[in-house]
Amino acid sequence: MSELKILGIVGSLRKDSYNAFALKAAQELLPEGVSLETVSLLGIPVFNQDDETAPPAAVLEFKQKIMAADAILFATPEYNYSLPGGLKNALDWGSRPYGQSAWQGKAAAIMGVSIGNFGTARAQYDLRKILVALDMPVVVQPEVMIGNAAERFDQNGVLTDERSRNLIKKLLNTLVQLEKSVRRTTG
């Protein structure tokens, strides 16, 4: 069996994003036979339906990465009680033009890191609703909502919190199982 490929998408554009650091931690915690490539949303223009049939190069490259992946791992911050606009924008580009969604049928998992106490709960719930609309099977449990980020990561961006590391490891294992289940039913 070939290696299972997960595409990690960070919802933040910040250079030193805690969510990007969480994806780096996920790369260390992968099950055997699984790879995780991360992609930045930097450079993806605001969605314009006038351009959907001839999208910019950055969008084409992004969609190709989605299509090459077996599963998707989202790491999102929470902005104003929801997901960041850049992430929503990327979801829109990936779903267009109508009938040519790169997301359809891709198994997905969500995690998020926040400097506050709630650990991106509201952003994750909003993202989950969007993924359902995009016909993406989504891991239900465990929920990985890492709050108080400054206490969970060291000054180099390494996730030092064992509880969070264990939750990410469980999330990855569950995502792999979901992807295999999806593949059996559609394959």
Kinemage of the C-alpha trace (Angstrom):
@kinemage 1
@onewidth
@group {chain A} dominant
@subgroup {mainchain}
@vectorlist {calphas} color= white
{ca met a 1} P 0.000 0.000 0.000
{ca ser a 2} L 1.282 3.467 -0.843
{ca glu a 3} L 1.869 6.154 1.727
{ca leu a 4} L -1.245 8.017 2.863
{ca lys a 5} L -0.829 11.734 2.148
{ca ile a 6} L -2.335 14.361 4.451
{ca leu a 7} L -2.363 18.014 3.457
{ca gly a 8} L -2.074 20.326 6.467
{ca ile a 9} L -3.697 23.719 6.009
{ca val a 10} L -3.034 26.457 8.532
{ca gly a 11} L -5.772 29.060 8.738
{ca ser a 12} L -3.449 31.826 9.898
{ca leu a 13} L -1.126 33.859 7.696
{ca arg a 14} L 1.086 34.832 10.658
{ca lys a 15} L 4.729 33.834 10.259
{ca asp a 16} L 4.967 32.474 13.819
{ca ser a 17} L 1.430 31.137 14.036
{ca tyr a 18} L 0.739 28.733 16.878
{ca asn a 19} L -1.437 26.799 14.439
{ca ala a 20} L 1.527 26.363 12.078
{ca phe a 21} L 3.514 25.148 15.087
{ca ala a 22} L 0.715 22.653 15.851
{ca leu a 23} L 1.003 21.277 12.304
{ca lys a 24} L 4.753 20.887 12.825
{ca ala a 25} L 3.985 18.902 15.970
{ca ala a 26} L 1.557 16.776 13.955
{ca gln a 27} L 4.360 15.953 11.501
{ca glu a 28} L 6.293 14.440 14.424
{ca leu a 29} L 3.305 12.402 15.617
{ca leu a 30} L 2.213 10.726 12.374
{ca pro a 31} L 1.363 7.051 12.259
{ca glu a 32} L 3.660 4.849 10.198
{ca gly a 33} L 3.043 5.049 6.450
{ca val a 34} L 1.592 8.568 6.611
{ca ser a 35} L 3.069 11.856 5.418
{ca leu a 36} L 1.940 15.406 6.158
{ca glu a 37} L 2.729 18.284 3.821
{ca thr a 38} L 1.735 21.752 4.970
{ca val a 39} L 0.553 24.539 2.723
{ca ser a 40} L 0.272 28.261 3.359
{ca leu a 41} L -2.655 30.358 2.239
{ca leu a 42} L -0.364 33.332 1.695
{ca gly a 43} L -0.712 34.645 -1.847
{ca ile a 44} L -4.165 33.241 -2.556
{ca pro a 45} L -6.214 36.212 -3.782
{ca val a 46} L -9.722 37.038 -2.630
{ca phe a 47} L -12.232 34.805 -4.411
{ca asn a 48} L -13.865 36.417 -7.431
{ca gln a 49} L -16.417 34.336 -9.291
{ca asp a 50} L -15.449 36.144 -12.513
{ca asp a 51} L -12.066 34.369 -12.289
{ca glu a 52} L -13.193 30.891 -11.255
{ca thr a 53} L -12.887 29.295 -14.711
{ca ala a 54} L -9.366 30.711 -15.174
{ca pro a 55} L -8.033 31.007 -11.614
{ca pro a 56} L -4.707 32.616 -10.717
{ca ala a 57} L -1.602 30.392 -10.557
{ca ala a 58} L -1.582 30.391 -6.733
{ca val a 59} L -5.107 28.967 -6.719
{ca leu a 60} L -4.281 26.302 -9.317
{ca glu a 61} L -1.275 25.199 -7.265
{ca phe a 62} L -3.391 25.117 -4.098
{ca lys a 63} L -6.114 23.029 -5.760
{ca gln a 64} L -3.522 20.601 -7.144
{ca lys a 65} L -2.183 20.042 -3.631
{ca ile a 66} L -5.707 19.345 -2.375
{ca met a 67} L -6.389 16.877 -5.178
{ca ala a 68} L -3.054 15.086 -4.607
{ca ala a 69} L -3.845 14.577 -0.912
{ca asp a 70} L -5.772 11.668 0.537
{ca ala a 71} L -6.957 13.652 3.566
{ca ile a 72} L -6.903 17.190 4.943
{ca leu a 73} L -5.866 18.438 8.389
{ca phe a 74} L -6.998 21.977 9.190
{ca ala a 75} L -5.305 23.982 11.958
{ca thr a 76} L -7.264 27.149 12.520
{ca pro a 77} L -7.148 30.094 14.868
{ca glu a 78} L -10.328 31.862 15.919
{ca tyr a 79} L -10.954 35.420 14.784
{ca asn a 80} L -14.035 37.251 16.076
{ca tyr a 81} L -15.803 34.048 17.152
{ca ser a 82} L -15.259 32.293 13.800
{ca leu a 83} L -12.686 31.070 11.311
{ca pro a 84} L -10.293 33.487 9.594
{ca gly a 85} L -11.400 35.072 6.338
{ca gly a 86} L -8.334 33.731 4.526
{ca leu a 87} L -9.306 30.158 5.343
{ca lys a 88} L -12.905 30.677 4.220
{ca asn a 89} L -11.577 32.261 1.026
{ca ala a 90} L -9.349 29.224 0.344
{ca leu a 91} L -12.281 26.881 0.956
{ca asp a 92} L -14.314 28.843 -1.593
{ca trp a 93} L -11.548 28.730 -4.223
{ca gly a 94} L -11.094 24.991 -3.698
{ca ser a 95} L -14.797 24.351 -4.257
{ca arg a 96} L -15.088 26.250 -7.540
{ca pro a 97} L -16.155 26.242 -10.285
{ca tyr a 98} L -19.410 24.559 -9.352
{ca gly a 99} L -19.180 20.809 -9.889
{ca gln a 100} L -15.365 20.784 -9.770
{ca ser a 101} L -14.685 20.899 -6.053
{ca ala a 102} L -11.266 19.639 -5.001
{ca trp a 103} L -12.646 19.041 -1.495
{ca gln a 104} L -15.448 16.582 -2.257
{ca gly a 105} L -15.043 13.257 -0.505
{ca lys a 106} L -11.735 14.144 1.195
{ca ala a 107} L -11.585 12.973 4.798
{ca ala a 108} L -10.814 15.885 7.107
{ca ala a 109} L -9.834 16.653 10.671
{ca ile a 110} L -9.768 19.958 12.527
{ca met a 111} L -7.584 21.281 15.305
{ca gly a 112} L -6.882 24.754 16.558
{ca val a 113} L -4.733 26.791 18.903
{ca ser a 114} L -5.625 30.023 20.637
{ca ile a 115} L -3.987 32.361 23.106
{ca gly a 116} L -7.326 32.451 24.951
{ca asn a 117} L -9.038 29.837 27.097
{ca phe a 118} L -11.494 28.447 24.554
{ca gly a 119} L -8.993 27.004 22.086
{ca thr a 120} L -10.869 27.843 18.858
{ca ala a 121} L -14.091 25.997 19.680
{ca arg a 122} L -16.321 28.436 17.799
{ca ala a 123} L -14.060 28.573 14.742
{ca gln a 124} L -13.963 24.790 14.595
{ca tyr a 125} L -17.741 24.490 14.768
{ca asp a 126} L -18.135 26.992 11.931
{ca leu a 127} L -15.478 25.201 9.874
{ca arg a 128} L -17.189 21.858 10.494
{ca lys a 129} L -20.456 23.249 9.046
{ca ile a 130} L -18.629 24.376 5.902
{ca leu a 131} L -16.899 21.011 5.485
{ca val a 132} L -20.263 19.241 5.684
{ca ala a 133} L -21.529 21.506 2.894
{ca leu a 134} L -18.422 20.604 0.858
{ca asp a 135} L -19.212 16.871 1.264
{ca met a 136} L -16.134 16.157 3.361
{ca pro a 137} L -16.349 13.419 6.006
{ca val a 138} L -14.972 14.985 9.204
{ca val a 139} L -13.449 13.406 12.310
{ca val a 140} L -15.836 13.961 15.207
{ca gln a 141} L -13.627 12.920 18.150
{ca pro a 142} L -11.199 13.774 19.533
{ca glu a 143} L -11.608 17.533 19.411
{ca val a 144} L -8.251 19.262 19.602
{ca met a 145} L -8.755 22.756 20.985
{ca ile a 146} L -5.524 24.003 22.504
{ca gly a 147} L -6.055 27.082 24.658
{ca asn a 148} L -3.528 29.264 26.454
{ca ala a 149} L -0.980 28.690 23.683
{ca ala a 150} L 1.890 30.509 25.384
{ca glu a 151} L 1.805 27.845 28.117
{ca arg a 152} L 1.735 24.937 25.633
{ca phe a 153} L 4.586 25.897 23.281
{ca asp a 154} L 8.171 26.828 24.066
{ca gln a 155} L 9.945 29.937 22.714
{ca asn a 156} L 10.960 27.975 19.575
{ca gly a 157} L 7.384 26.988 18.728
{ca val a 158} L 7.714 23.400 19.931
{ca leu a 159} L 4.551 21.936 21.434
{ca thr a 160} L 5.644 20.826 24.897
{ca asp a 161} L 2.237 20.012 26.382
{ca glu a 162} L 1.930 16.199 26.515
{ca arg a 163} L -1.868 16.209 26.738
{ca ser a 164} L -2.087 18.264 23.536
{ca arg a 165} L 0.490 16.060 21.794
{ca asn a 166} L -1.516 12.955 22.716
{ca leu a 167} L -4.732 14.502 21.430
{ca ile a 168} L -3.081 15.376 18.112
{ca lys a 169} L -1.747 11.841 17.824
{ca lys a 170} L -5.245 10.429 18.440
{ca leu a 171} L -6.710 12.883 15.921
{ca leu a 172} L -4.210 11.760 13.267
{ca asn a 173} L -4.925 8.079 13.909
{ca thr a 174} L -8.664 8.716 13.676
{ca leu a 175} L -8.213 10.711 10.451
{ca val a 176} L -6.271 7.824 8.919
{ca gln a 177} L -9.045 5.390 9.896
{ca leu a 178} L -11.717 7.713 8.477
{ca glu a 179} L -9.803 8.072 5.207
{ca lys a 180} L -9.492 4.281 4.894
{ca ser a 181} L -13.213 3.917 5.573
{ca val a 182} L -14.056 6.541 2.941
{ca arg a 183} L -11.741 4.839 0.442
{ca arg a 184} L -13.409 1.434 1.042
{ca thr a 185} L -16.897 2.814 0.465
{ca thr a 186} L -16.023 4.877 -2.609
{ca gly a 187} L -13.176 2.809 -4.051
